[in-house]
């Protein structure tokens, strides 16, 4: 810019000099060629002057535009710096709020504490009880300890739980992670049956599959998981159930429902095989997991009765559309047992869990369905999300003298940081955990009372 200004000044001085020179030499004779050359030179100089002025104007405009861009850039830098500082402050606050992990090298230690409030159709005791008349009961539900191991491809998990009066191993396996699509587990692990780890259910009570050992069932054996394309495959062999631990019952101090030997001369689970395949497809905005689960196992006799066996087959589907999840399942199962068993019939089988034995129908169809919605609650400071749900399942028993066993639940799961809370209103005419006004022990079996009862439950869980 300054170079052009100097050039313009020089040209102006030159023109002045030429003009003065022209005046002082008027007396001297000048030819027409000289005059023409001089005029041409003046015209060229004037043209150069105009070009220089134009360039000067362009340069000034460019300078102004550059100054505007610089100012805008400075504003953006200030905004970015403020945004970064705000994000750093939020991250630091989140780190301060999040409890520190307990680690010993590749081993992570965690756990949970849960408390429970229940009120419903239970006998009045004039004291602390679950009865409507007594105002319900609040007590410590569970304390559990978790160990998670991960060291390269080597993985493992242990979970042990304590309840009031009994305790047991929930999970205990070691494994190998071949890659993201393949994994092997050896030990007490979850049986691959149904659409997911908890069947179709989102609730604290599960659905009726759980109480028949067909959802969230833990057994001792080997499980292989493989994913290829749209398929997810699981194959497993279990030599026995997860075992009996510490409690008042003879063989029912365990987490998941199994055939148990409460009389020492009944049946025990042996040599179980499982195969599950789930195919995922998407149509428009709906994602569907369509699956088939198969199970076969032996029942080893410890008494005079013959050995038996058991099998189950299930079709299941999970549809997801936006925040909605619709899960459905239809299962057929059968236990082939000898009528000389301790129960004295081949229409029932002895099962047990949570230190409480009960009977179940030896053959039945089991449909189940649940609908849930995941709602983020960013506008509520004390809540991260809520999952309302409605569920229904029933045991359609093949023995005509038995009454079916239904279970319906309306509730929601509430999550905030390490807190997870269930609020459930359940009604059933055949579930051991719903109501106490009818007899216990055969609600999934003959279910002679066939009495509808209700229970409202709040479970508070803190996980670390």
N, C-alpha and C positions, 0 to 999 in steps of 0.2 A: 504494500500500500504506500509506504513512504518512498519507494523507488519511483513509482508513477508520479507522485507529487513533485519530486525533484526534477523529473523529466519535463513536466509541465512548466515549472519555473524557468528552466533553461530555455525552453522554446520561447517563452514570453520575453525573456531578456534578449534573445537573439532577434526577435521581431523588432523590438525597440531599437536595437543597435542598427538593424538594417534600415529602419525608418530614418534614424538620425543620419546615417551615412548617406542615404538617398538625398536628404535635404542639403547636406554639406557639399555634395558633389554635383549639385544641380548645374553648376556652371560648366561642368565637364560634359562633353558630348556622349550620349548613351545611344547605342544601336537598338533597333527593334528586337533583335535576337536576345540581347541582354535583358530587356524588359520582359519578354516572354518567359525566359528562364527564371527570372526573379518571381514572376507571378505564379509560375508552376510550383516553385519551391515554397512560396507562401501558402498555396493551397494544400500542398502535402503536409506542411507543418500544422495547418489548421485542422486537417483531417486526423493527424496523429493526436492533436490536442483533444479533439472530440472523443476519439477512441479511449484516450487515457482517462477522460472524465467519466465515460461510461463504465470503464473497468473499475474506477474508483467507487462509483455508485454501487456496482455489483458487490465489490469487496465489502463495502459498508453494510449492505443488506446481509451478506453471508456472516459478517461479524455479529450482527444483531441476532440472526437465527442461531448461531453457535452459542451466543450468550444465553438465549432462551433455553436451548437444549441442555446447557450446563446447569442452569437453574433447576430445570425439571429433574435432571439426573441427581442433583444434590438433594432435592426433595424426596426422591425415591430411595436414596441411600439412607436418609434420616428415617423414613418409614420402615425400611427393611431392618435397620438397627433396632428401632423400637419394637418391631414384631419379634425379632430374634431374642431380645431381652425378655419380652413377655413370655415367649415359648420356653426359654431357659428357666424362668421363674416357675412356670407351670410344671416343668419336668422336675425341678428340684422339690417342689411341693409334693408331687406324686411320689418321688423317691422317699421323701420323709414319711409320707402316709403309709407306704408299703412296707410291711414288716420284712426284716432281713431274712434271707433263706439260711437254713441250717445245713451246712455242707461239710462233708469229710471227704475231700477229693472227689471222686466220681459218685459218691453216695449222698443223696439228698434226703433229709429227714423232714417229714410233714405229719399231718394228722388232722383231727377234727374233734370238736366237742358239740354235742347236740342236746337240747332240752326240749321237752314235749308237754303240750297242754291238750287234754282230751275231755270232751263232754258228750254224753249221748244216752242211749237206751241201756243203762246199766242199773243193777240193783242199788237201792238207797242203803247207806251204811251209817248215816248220822255222823260221818267223819269225812276224811279226805277220800273221795272216790270219783269215778268218771260219771256218776249219775247226774242227771239234770237237777234233781232235788238237792244234791250236795254241792252244786256249783262247779263240777268238773274237778280235774286233778292236774297239777303241774309237777313234773319231776325231771330228774336228769335221765336222759335217754341213752346216750352213747358217748364213750370216749374211744377214739381209735388212733393208732399209730401207723404211719406209712413210711416205708423205705423204698426209694426209687434209685436204681443203679443204671448208669450209662457211661461206658468207657469204650469209645470207638464202636465197633459192631456188637459188643457184648452189653446186654441189657438185663434188667431184672426188676421185680416188684414184690414187696411183702406188705400185707396189711393185716393187722390184728385188732380185734374189737372187744371192748368190755361193756357189758350191760349189767343191770341190777340182778345179781345172783348167778350169772353165767358169762362165759367168754369163749371166744373161738377164733381160729384163723380164717380170715376171709379170702386172702390171696397169697400165694407164695410160689413164684416161678422164676427161672432163669431162662434167658433166650439169646438168640442171635439174629441181628438185623443184616440180612444179606445185602439189601439195597432198599430204596423207598417203596418198592412193590412187594418185597418178600420178607417174611419174618417167621421165626420158629420159637415156640414157648414150651418149656418142660417144667411140669410141677402142677400145683393147684391153680388152674386158670379157668376163665369163663367159657362155658360150652357154646359153640357157634350154632345157635338155634333161634330162628325168628328174625325180625327186621333189624334189630339192634340190641345193644346190651341189656335194655330193660323192656324188651318187647315193643308194644305200641305205646306204652305208658309214659306220661310225664309226671304223674302224681307220686305222692309219698306212699300210697297204698299199692302201687303197681296195678296190673289187671290179674284176672284169675289164672293166667298162664304161670305166673310166678309160684302160686301156691300148689301147683302140680309139677314143679320141677322143670318147667318148659320156658323159663325166662330168667335171666340173671342167675343161672345155675353154675356153681363151681364144682369141678371134679378134678381128680388126680390123673394126669396123663400128658400127652403131647398134642400140640395144635400147630398147624402150618397154615399161614395166610399168604395168598398170592393175588396180585392184581395185574390184569392184562387187558388193554383196551377199555371197553365199557364194563368188563366183568370184574367182580370181586369173589374169590373162592376161598373157602375154609374147609380143611379136612382135619379130623381129630380122632385120636384113640385114647380112651380113658380106661385104665386098669381097675379103678375103683372110684367111689365118691370121695369127697374132701375129708371125711373122717369125723369122728365125734370128739368133742373137747371137754371143757369143764362146765358142769351143770348138775342139776338134780335128776334129770332124766337118764335113762340107760343108754340111749343112742341118738338123742335129738338135739344135743348142744352143738349146733352148727348154723351157718348162715343161710344156706339154700336148702330148698325142700328136696329130699331124697327118700327112696324106700329105706326104711330103717328097721333094725332088728331090736325092738324094745323088749321082747320076751326071751331073747337069747336063742330061740329056736325058730326064728322067722326067716326072712329073706334079706340078702345084702346085694347091692349093685356090683356087677363085675363086667368087664370087657364091653365097653360101650363104644360105638362107632358113630361119627357124625360127618355129614357132608352138607355144605350150604353154598349156594350160588346166588349172587345178586347182580342183576343187569340194570345199568342206569341209562335212561333215555330222556330226551327233552323234546317236548312238543309245544311250540309257541313259548309261553312264559312258564310252563309247568314242567318241573323236573320230577321224574318218577324212578324209584328204585323198586324193581320187580324181582321177587326172590322166591326160592324154594329151599326148604330145610328138611333133611331126613335124619332120623335117629334110630338106632337099634342097639339093644344091650341085653345082657343076660342077668337073671336073678338067681343067685346061688343060695340053695337051701341050707339052713343050719338045723333043720329038724327032720321030721318023718316025711314031710311033703316032698314032691318032686321038684327039681329045678324048674324055673320059669324063665320067661323072657319078656321083653317090652319093646315097643316101637311107636314111633310118632312121625307124622308127615304134616308139613305146613306150607301153605301158600301165603305170602305176605307182600304188602305193597306200601310204600311211603311216597306221597305226593306233596310236593312243595310248590306253592305259588305265592310269590312275594314273601310276606312274613307268616303266611298260613302254612300249617303242616297237618295233613290228613294221613293217619296211619291205620291200616286195616290188616286183619289176619284171620285165617280160618285153619284150624288144626284138628286132626284126628289122632287120638292116642289109644293104646290098649296095653294092659298088663295081663299076661297069661300066667295065672297063679293056680296052685292046687288048692282045692277046697279043704284039704287036711291041714292047711296052714293054721297058725294060732287064732286067726280071726274066724275060722270055721266056715268060710265061704270063698268062692272064686269070683265074687262080684265086687269085693273090696280089696284094697291094698293099704298096708300100714305105711304112713309117711310121717315126717317130722322135721322141724326146724325151730330155731329160737327156744330150744330146751322144752318144746311142747309137741308131743306126738298127736297125730290125728289120722282119720281114715279118709280115703278118697275113692271115688268110683273107679272100677277097673277099666271101664271103657266109656268114651264120651267124645262128642264133638265140642270144639271150643272156639266160637267166634269172638272177636274183639275189635273195637274201633275207638279211635281217639281223634279229637280235633283241637289244635292249639294255635296260638298266635303270639309271635315274639314282638314285643313293643319296647323300643328304647325310650328312656325317659330322661333325656339330657336336660330338660327344663326343670327337673326335680333334683335338688342337691343331694337328698338323702337316698336316692334310688337310681340305679343304673339301668335296670330293665325289669319287666314283669312279663310272665308267660301265663295267661289265662288258658284253661283247658276244660274239656268235658270228655268223659270216657265211659265206655260201657263194655262189659264182657259177661259171658254166661257159660256154664258147664251144662251141656245138653247130654244127659246121661242115657246110655242105651238100656239100662235096666229099668223096666217099666214101673217097678215099685218104688223107685227113688225119685225124689223131687229135685228139679234142676236148681242150680246155684247161680244167682245173678249178683252183679256188683256194678254200681253206677257211682261216679265221682264227678263233682263240680268243684273246681278249685283254681289256684294260681300259685306260681313259684315266683318269688321276689329276690332279686340279686343286687347286692351293693358291696363292692370290694370283696372282702373275704366272707361276707355273710350270705347265706342262702336259706330262705324261709319258705316253707310250704304252708298254705292254708287250704284245707280240704273239707268238703262236706260230702260224706259218703253214705250210701244206703245199700243194704244187701239183705237177701233172704238166704244167704249161704256162704258166709265168710267168717273165719274164726276171729278176725280182728275188728269186726264191726258189731258192736252191741254185746250185752251180757245178760239179757233177759231170757234168752233161749239157751238150751244145753250146748256145751262145747264138745268138740271132738269128732262129730260126724257131719258137719255142715257141708263138706265137699263130698261126703259119702252118701248115705241114705237120706240125710237132711230131713228127718222126720218132722221137726217143728215147722220148717218152711215159713219162718216168721220174719217179716221185713223189720229191720232195725236200722237206726241211723247213728252216725258219729261225726262230730265236728272236731277237727284236729289242727293244731298249729305246731309245726316243728321248726325250732330255731337252730340253725347250724352255723358254726364258725370254723372255717377251714384255714389251716396254716401249712 
